Amino acid sequence: MIAFDTLFTKDRIYISNKTNQEDIFREVYQDLLKQNCVTKDFLRNLCERERIYPTGIDLTPVDSSLPNIAIPHTESQFVKTSGIVPIKLNHPVYFYNMIHPKEELPVSFLFMILNQDGQEQTGLLASIMDFINSCDKDELAAFLQMKDTEDLFNFLKNNFKGVIAND
């Protein structure tokens, strides 16, 4: 099982002022590399995977007031730990839609998956979607707009119920 304290850590929650995918990915990658969470090839593979398998998710079906999210990730050989890295974007950035890959979506929040064990990816993705669907929509909308990493962490601690089983 992956406990909350492993999924989320205070030093892996980001608020980014960057205005494009690659700059956001590079900013977070540089810090994750310093923390020894990813390999030096992580950034290149993350960007390439996002081009081939887009991760933008339209939250309009959940609630039309919610901003869109993306769940970027790459293969486990480029990751040294498991967890979820929340990234609040101060400026919406376009990602291609996971379901309709030719459609671009303005995205305001990322849940980057770090999956050291390739088997965890599906469970982590499911836990993120369970979190999105189980939260009170007004509270979730407020969370997705928070501007403080401590507030983001505390909201997740109180509302993220997903625990991942290792198979």
Secondary structure, 3 states (H helix, E strand, C coil): CECHHHHCCHHHCEEECCCCHHHHHHHHHHHHHHCCCECCCHHHHHHHHHHHCCCEECCCCCCCCCCEEECCCCCHHHECCCEEEEEEEEEEEEEEECCCCCCEEEEEEEEEEECCCCCHHHHHHHHHHHHHHHCCHHHHHHHHHCCCHHHHHHHHHHHCCCCECCC
